[in-house]
Amino acid sequence: MTSTQIFWAHISRLAENGILFDAVVNIALLQEMKSAFGKREGEYSRLVSKSSNKLLNSLWEKKRIPEDGWPEPTLELFLSWLACHDTNNRVDMVSIGAGEREGRVVAPIVRRLHCNMTHGVGRSGSLLEVQPKALGSSMLACLANEFALNAMQLLGLTTCKACLVVPMCTGMSLSLCMTSFRKTRPRAKYVIWTRIDQKSSLKSIFHAGFEPIIVEPVRERDALVTNVEHINRLIEQRGSEILCVLSTTSCFAPRAPDNVEAIAAICRLHDVPHLINNAYGLQSEEIVRKIVAANETGRIDAFVQSLDKNFQIPVGGAIVGTFKQSAILPIAQAYPGRASGIPSRDLVLTLLHQGRRKFVESFDRQRMLFVKMRRKLVSFAEDIGECVYDVEENEISLAMTLSTIPLEKQTLFGSILFSRGISGARVLTSSHDVKNVEGCELINFGSHCSEQHGGYLNVACAVGMTEYEVDEFFVRLASVYAKFTRDMGQWMSEKSIFQPDGYGEEDD
């Protein structure tokens, strides 16, 4: 049977099925559409393709956050472009995976969630090594590190020389840094830790195989500040047994950021590494200024910040920053195995979505709203006979005394705030109780020191908070406080924490 006979046989079958007319119409439309594509349309098509390729190639060449954000379709094009570089997504041939890990994913939804990039980043030797069969994923990891460095410099850390996006939380990333210090401090057993009552930083020391020497802060008017003299004495006494000093910048008031400038000077004098837990410190101009100044006059080996707290992406990643390019390599090499590329992907997509302009604006907005929150909290405190701790260097967290609420009722007050949809705020009561964290006994845990106090409310204004949230917070706080103090003695038990009488939504 000739091709002509085959064609007419096909037409006959269409006629028998009653769809001949539709087929003829479709053929006619296709011919008409084809003829409509002339030279002008072809040139426009080539222009669009050329423009897209130029945009992607320019991004890869410059490796900088664009001034303005990209629209969603462009982000999807970018991901597809990267994914095509991985061997499991090749379109020019069918790739045969003859190894134990070849990017195979059974569930389509999982494959889509990972944008077809399933190999991860790095190699078993280092987070910075390129994976030959995952070139697209390696390109993404490289962009993430460069974007992180660009972001740091935009926020004022202009002398930062290298950044590493690590697929682990802040605490585990601190542990990774300490592990990398081990080679240069073979006799080290201890880490000097300025007390900050967050379990993750303390656990990071044990996870790295060291023991903490805890330095309690000292009171300076309202603020809890670094005991610099104690740190100096410990280094002089212990010498080579000290792995590093682990200081903290971002913290809950009345704890003030550590005096990293003084600590850096001591570490430089005694040739001891200095690691900074800068979890959400990028949001504070004062903290950024102090870190830059500390590096100029002293020693900072690395500083770690959270991805989710600073860049508004899901939990699970951190950025390690260094002031020497060579200092980042030992940290990258200390990571055992290949790593997830999800934090790198999320960071790159977020910064491409925002662009430099909106990224910087989000931090400027936080600073403006923090000033507003502090002003409104001071006013509210004065109205109810309380006061706000004056911790000038803490530009993220605030603390208001709760002396008008009996000590035994303060945690109930905090629970009611949570039940009214205020998350993140917390009430700290004073106690002589001992909290055991990995064998370390900490008195009055949560307050950052053993010193007793009358109880206080912690609130924070972090990047991403909106003006509506600030205003609504004070509406709910005032409502809850008024009802709580009025009805203070009427509850029989604290078991009614989440649904106390008189606290329904109708009271808004």
Disulfide bonds with the S-S distance in Angstrom:
none
